[in-house]
Amino acid sequence: METEELHFHYVATLDEVRELVDQFDRFWVSNCGCREGGDG
């Protein structure tokens, strides 16, 4: 997975996530706003 192709939000397989996370020293994981409730 090329980091220059990444978007702010996207769906990835577990293997893709592991590959991505291994490239960086720092990262964060957050809940998707659409799953947090609200009017949408």
N, CA, C and O atoms as a Maestro MAE file, in Angstrom:
{
 s_m_m2io_version
 :::
 2.0.0
}

f_m_ct {
 s_m_title
 :::
 protein
 m_atom[160] {
  # First column is atom index #
  i_m_mmod_type
  r_m_x_coord
  r_m_y_coord
  r_m_z_coord
  i_m_residue_number
  s_m_chain_name
  s_m_pdb_residue_name
  s_m_pdb_atom_name
  i_m_atomic_number
  :::
  1 25 0.854 -1.184 0.000 1 A "MET " " N  " 7
  2 3 0.000 0.000 0.000 1 A "MET " " CA " 6
  3 2 0.891 1.236 0.000 1 A "MET " " C  " 6
  4 15 1.717 1.409 0.896 1 A "MET " " O  " 8
  5 25 0.728 2.077 -0.984 2 A "GLU " " N  " 7
  6 3 1.516 3.297 -1.098 2 A "GLU " " CA " 6
  7 2 0.904 4.383 -0.219 2 A "GLU " " C  " 6
  8 15 -0.289 4.665 -0.329 2 A "GLU " " O  " 8
  9 25 1.706 4.997 0.655 3 A "THR " " N  " 7
  10 3 1.174 6.028 1.545 3 A "THR " " CA " 6
  11 2 0.694 7.241 0.775 3 A "THR " " C  " 6
  12 15 -0.201 7.939 1.251 3 A "THR " " O  " 8
  13 25 1.249 7.523 -0.392 4 A "GLU " " N  " 7
  14 3 0.816 8.693 -1.156 4 A "GLU " " CA " 6
  15 2 -0.578 8.499 -1.731 4 A "GLU " " C  " 6
  16 15 -1.188 9.463 -2.193 4 A "GLU " " O  " 8
  17 25 -1.096 7.280 -1.714 5 A "GLU " " N  " 7
  18 3 -2.439 7.002 -2.209 5 A "GLU " " CA " 6
  19 2 -3.480 7.062 -1.093 5 A "GLU " " C  " 6
  20 15 -4.672 6.914 -1.365 5 A "GLU " " O  " 8
  21 25 -3.063 7.274 0.152 6 A "LEU " " N  " 7
  22 3 -3.982 7.229 1.278 6 A "LEU " " CA " 6
  23 2 -4.882 8.448 1.321 6 A "LEU " " C  " 6
  24 15 -4.488 9.552 0.945 6 A "LEU " " O  " 8
  25 25 -6.088 8.226 1.784 7 A "HIS " " N  " 7
  26 3 -7.050 9.284 2.019 7 A "HIS " " CA " 6
  27 2 -7.272 9.386 3.525 7 A "HIS " " C  " 6
  28 15 -6.856 8.508 4.280 7 A "HIS " " O  " 8
  29 25 -7.923 10.452 3.953 8 A "PHE " " N  " 7
  30 3 -8.159 10.630 5.382 8 A "PHE " " CA " 6
  31 2 -9.006 9.490 5.943 8 A "PHE " " C  " 6
  32 15 -8.735 8.999 7.039 8 A "PHE " " O  " 8
  33 25 -10.033 9.065 5.196 9 A "HIS " " N  " 7
  34 3 -10.887 7.956 5.614 9 A "HIS " " CA " 6
  35 2 -10.894 6.904 4.518 9 A "HIS " " C  " 6
  36 15 -11.051 7.225 3.340 9 A "HIS " " O  " 8
  37 25 -10.726 5.670 4.901 10 A "TYR " " N  " 7
  38 3 -10.828 4.586 3.938 10 A "TYR " " CA " 6
  39 2 -10.978 3.267 4.688 10 A "TYR " " C  " 6
  40 15 -10.740 3.205 5.894 10 A "TYR " " O  " 8
  41 25 -11.365 2.231 3.989 11 A "VAL " " N  " 7
  42 3 -11.525 0.891 4.552 11 A "VAL " " CA " 6
  43 2 -10.311 0.075 4.141 11 A "VAL " " C  " 6
  44 15 -9.866 0.146 2.995 11 A "VAL " " O  " 8
  45 25 -9.772 -0.703 5.082 12 A "ALA " " N  " 7
  46 3 -8.592 -1.518 4.800 12 A "ALA " " CA " 6
  47 2 -8.745 -2.889 5.442 12 A "ALA " " C  " 6
  48 15 -9.459 -3.053 6.432 12 A "ALA " " O  " 8
  49 25 -8.072 -3.856 4.868 13 A "THR " " N  " 7
  50 3 -8.035 -5.182 5.476 13 A "THR " " CA " 6
  51 2 -7.057 -5.151 6.661 13 A "THR " " C  " 6
  52 15 -6.276 -4.211 6.804 13 A "THR " " O  " 8
  53 25 -7.108 -6.158 7.481 14 A "LEU " " N  " 7
  54 3 -6.201 -6.239 8.626 14 A "LEU " " CA " 6
  55 2 -4.749 -6.279 8.155 14 A "LEU " " C  " 6
  56 15 -3.892 -5.632 8.757 14 A "LEU " " O  " 8
  57 25 -4.462 -7.019 7.103 15 A "ASP " " N  " 7
  58 3 -3.089 -7.076 6.582 15 A "ASP " " CA " 6
  59 2 -2.628 -5.721 6.067 15 A "ASP " " C  " 6
  60 15 -1.470 -5.354 6.266 15 A "ASP " " O  " 8
  61 25 -3.508 -4.968 5.410 16 A "GLU " " N  " 7
  62 3 -3.159 -3.628 4.930 16 A "GLU " " CA " 6
  63 2 -2.876 -2.687 6.095 16 A "GLU " " C  " 6
  64 15 -1.956 -1.871 6.033 16 A "GLU " " O  " 8
  65 25 -3.669 -2.805 7.152 17 A "VAL " " N  " 7
  66 3 -3.463 -1.962 8.328 17 A "VAL " " CA " 6
  67 2 -2.126 -2.279 8.984 17 A "VAL " " C  " 6
  68 15 -1.386 -1.367 9.355 17 A "VAL " " O  " 8
  69 25 -1.816 -3.541 9.127 18 A "ARG " " N  " 7
  70 3 -0.526 -3.926 9.727 18 A "ARG " " CA " 6
  71 2 0.638 -3.369 8.915 18 A "ARG " " C  " 6
  72 15 1.604 -2.858 9.480 18 A "ARG " " O  " 8
  73 25 0.546 -3.466 7.596 19 A "GLU " " N  " 7
  74 3 1.595 -2.944 6.723 19 A "GLU " " CA " 6
  75 2 1.728 -1.433 6.883 19 A "GLU " " C  " 6
  76 15 2.840 -0.906 6.937 19 A "GLU " " O  " 8
  77 25 0.620 -0.752 6.958 20 A "LEU " " N  " 7
  78 3 0.616 0.697 7.109 20 A "LEU " " CA " 6
  79 2 1.193 1.112 8.459 20 A "LEU " " C  " 6
  80 15 2.061 1.983 8.513 20 A "LEU " " O  " 8
  81 25 0.730 0.510 9.537 21 A "VAL " " N  " 7
  82 3 1.166 0.866 10.888 21 A "VAL " " CA " 6
  83 2 2.665 0.608 11.062 21 A "VAL " " C  " 6
  84 15 3.354 1.371 11.739 21 A "VAL " " O  " 8
  85 25 3.157 -0.451 10.460 22 A "ASP " " N  " 7
  86 3 4.584 -0.779 10.582 22 A "ASP " " CA " 6
  87 2 5.490 0.272 9.948 22 A "ASP " " C  " 6
  88 15 6.689 0.293 10.226 22 A "ASP " " O  " 8
  89 25 4.942 1.146 9.103 23 A "GLN " " N  " 7
  90 3 5.737 2.168 8.430 23 A "GLN " " CA " 6
  91 2 5.980 3.412 9.294 23 A "GLN " " C  " 6
  92 15 6.816 4.249 8.954 23 A "GLN " " O  " 8
  93 25 5.255 3.533 10.407 24 A "PHE " " N  " 7
  94 3 5.284 4.768 11.178 24 A "PHE " " CA " 6
  95 2 5.579 4.514 12.648 24 A "PHE " " C  " 6
  96 15 5.311 3.432 13.171 24 A "PHE " " O  " 8
  97 25 6.132 5.524 13.305 25 A "ASP " " N  " 7
  98 3 6.373 5.441 14.744 25 A "ASP " " CA " 6
  99 2 5.161 5.887 15.549 25 A "ASP " " C  " 6
  100 15 4.951 5.429 16.672 25 A "ASP " " O  " 8
  101 25 4.364 6.781 14.971 26 A "ARG " " N  " 7
  102 3 3.189 7.317 15.669 26 A "ARG " " CA " 6
  103 2 1.976 7.244 14.757 26 A "ARG " " C  " 6
  104 15 2.086 7.445 13.548 26 A "ARG " " O  " 8
  105 25 0.818 6.956 15.340 27 A "PHE " " N  " 7
  106 3 -0.438 6.903 14.592 27 A "PHE " " CA " 6
  107 2 -1.582 6.967 15.593 27 A "PHE " " C  " 6
  108 15 -1.363 6.830 16.796 27 A "PHE " " O  " 8
  109 25 -2.783 7.170 15.111 28 A "TRP " " N  " 7
  110 3 -3.946 7.121 15.990 28 A "TRP " " CA " 6
  111 2 -5.067 6.365 15.295 28 A "TRP " " C  " 6
  112 15 -5.125 6.280 14.068 28 A "TRP " " O  " 8
  113 25 -5.945 5.825 16.108 29 A "VAL " " N  " 7
  114 3 -7.132 5.118 15.645 29 A "VAL " " CA " 6
  115 2 -8.318 5.799 16.294 29 A "VAL " " C  " 6
  116 15 -8.293 6.084 17.491 29 A "VAL " " O  " 8
  117 25 -9.344 6.060 15.525 30 A "SER " " N  " 7
  118 3 -10.531 6.699 16.092 30 A "SER " " CA " 6
  119 2 -11.787 6.043 15.526 30 A "SER " " C  " 6
  120 15 -11.754 5.378 14.491 30 A "SER " " O  " 8
  121 25 -12.868 6.246 16.221 31 A "ASN " " N  " 7
  122 3 -14.160 5.752 15.747 31 A "ASN " " CA " 6
  123 2 -14.639 6.580 14.574 31 A "ASN " " C  " 6
  124 15 -14.365 7.777 14.490 31 A "ASN " " O  " 8
  125 25 -15.344 5.949 13.685 32 A "CYS " " N  " 7
  126 3 -15.942 6.652 12.562 32 A "CYS " " CA " 6
  127 2 -17.118 7.478 13.075 32 A "CYS " " C  " 6
  128 15 -17.943 6.971 13.835 32 A "CYS " " O  " 8
  129 25 -17.201 8.731 12.673 33 A "GLY " " N  " 7
  130 3 -18.285 9.604 13.107 33 A "GLY " " CA " 6
  131 2 -19.655 9.066 12.762 33 A "GLY " " C  " 6
  132 15 -20.617 9.315 13.488 33 A "GLY " " O  " 8
  133 25 -19.763 8.331 11.664 34 A "CYS " " N  " 7
  134 3 -21.059 7.780 11.255 34 A "CYS " " CA " 6
  135 2 -21.531 6.704 12.235 34 A "CYS " " C  " 6
  136 15 -22.718 6.383 12.276 34 A "CYS " " O  " 8
  137 25 -20.621 6.154 13.012 35 A "ARG " " N  " 7
  138 3 -21.000 5.121 13.984 35 A "ARG " " CA " 6
  139 2 -21.178 5.686 15.394 35 A "ARG " " C  " 6
  140 15 -21.540 4.959 16.320 35 A "ARG " " O  " 8
  141 25 -20.924 6.964 15.546 36 A "GLU " " N  " 7
  142 3 -21.023 7.600 16.852 36 A "GLU " " CA " 6
  143 2 -22.438 8.069 17.189 36 A "GLU " " C  " 6
  144 15 -22.676 8.566 18.289 36 A "GLU " " O  " 8
  145 25 -23.355 7.921 16.276 37 A "GLY " " N  " 7
  146 3 -24.715 8.375 16.521 37 A "GLY " " CA " 6
  147 2 -24.970 9.726 15.886 37 A "GLY " " C  " 6
  148 15 -24.280 10.123 14.947 37 A "GLY " " O  " 8
  149 25 -25.945 10.414 16.392 38 A "GLY " " N  " 7
  150 3 -26.291 11.708 15.830 38 A "GLY " " CA " 6
  151 2 -27.522 11.607 14.953 38 A "GLY " " C  " 6
  152 15 -28.266 10.627 14.998 38 A "GLY " " O  " 8
  153 25 -27.715 12.633 14.162 39 A "ASP " " N  " 7
  154 3 -28.923 12.699 13.343 39 A "ASP " " CA " 6
  155 2 -28.801 11.978 12.016 39 A "ASP " " C  " 6
  156 15 -29.804 11.802 11.325 39 A "ASP " " O  " 8
  157 25 -27.591 11.551 11.632 40 A "GLY " " N  " 7
  158 3 -27.374 10.956 10.323 40 A "GLY " " CA " 6
  159 2 -27.675 9.557 10.280 40 A "GLY " " C  " 6
  160 15 -27.536 8.927 9.232 40 A "GLY " " O  " 8
  :::
 }
 m_bond[159] {
  # First column is bond index #
  i_m_from
  i_m_to
  i_m_order
  :::
  1 1 2 1
  2 2 3 1
  3 3 4 2
  4 3 5 1
  5 5 6 1
  6 6 7 1
  7 7 8 2
  8 7 9 1
  9 9 10 1
  10 10 11 1
  11 11 12 2
  12 11 13 1
  13 13 14 1
  14 14 15 1
  15 15 16 2
  16 15 17 1
  17 17 18 1
  18 18 19 1
  19 19 20 2
  20 19 21 1
  21 21 22 1
  22 22 23 1
  23 23 24 2
  24 23 25 1
  25 25 26 1
  26 26 27 1
  27 27 28 2
  28 27 29 1
  29 29 30 1
  30 30 31 1
  31 31 32 2
  32 31 33 1
  33 33 34 1
  34 34 35 1
  35 35 36 2
  36 35 37 1
  37 37 38 1
  38 38 39 1
  39 39 40 2
  40 39 41 1
  41 41 42 1
  42 42 43 1
  43 43 44 2
  44 43 45 1
  45 45 46 1
  46 46 47 1
  47 47 48 2
  48 47 49 1
  49 49 50 1
  50 50 51 1
  51 51 52 2
  52 51 53 1
  53 53 54 1
  54 54 55 1
  55 55 56 2
  56 55 57 1
  57 57 58 1
  58 58 59 1
  59 59 60 2
  60 59 61 1
  61 61 62 1
  62 62 63 1
  63 63 64 2
  64 63 65 1
  65 65 66 1
  66 66 67 1
  67 67 68 2
  68 67 69 1
  69 69 70 1
  70 70 71 1
  71 71 72 2
  72 71 73 1
  73 73 74 1
  74 74 75 1
  75 75 76 2
  76 75 77 1
  77 77 78 1
  78 78 79 1
  79 79 80 2
  80 79 81 1
  81 81 82 1
  82 82 83 1
  83 83 84 2
  84 83 85 1
  85 85 86 1
  86 86 87 1
  87 87 88 2
  88 87 89 1
  89 89 90 1
  90 90 91 1
  91 91 92 2
  92 91 93 1
  93 93 94 1
  94 94 95 1
  95 95 96 2
  96 95 97 1
  97 97 98 1
  98 98 99 1
  99 99 100 2
  100 99 101 1
  101 101 102 1
  102 102 103 1
  103 103 104 2
  104 103 105 1
  105 105 106 1
  106 106 107 1
  107 107 108 2
  108 107 109 1
  109 109 110 1
  110 110 111 1
  111 111 112 2
  112 111 113 1
  113 113 114 1
  114 114 115 1
  115 115 116 2
  116 115 117 1
  117 117 118 1
  118 118 119 1
  119 119 120 2
  120 119 121 1
  121 121 122 1
  122 122 123 1
  123 123 124 2
  124 123 125 1
  125 125 126 1
  126 126 127 1
  127 127 128 2
  128 127 129 1
  129 129 130 1
  130 130 131 1
  131 131 132 2
  132 131 133 1
  133 133 134 1
  134 134 135 1
  135 135 136 2
  136 135 137 1
  137 137 138 1
  138 138 139 1
  139 139 140 2
  140 139 141 1
  141 141 142 1
  142 142 143 1
  143 143 144 2
  144 143 145 1
  145 145 146 1
  146 146 147 1
  147 147 148 2
  148 147 149 1
  149 149 150 1
  150 150 151 1
  151 151 152 2
  152 151 153 1
  153 153 154 1
  154 154 155 1
  155 155 156 2
  156 155 157 1
  157 157 158 1
  158 158 159 1
  159 159 160 2
  :::
 }
}
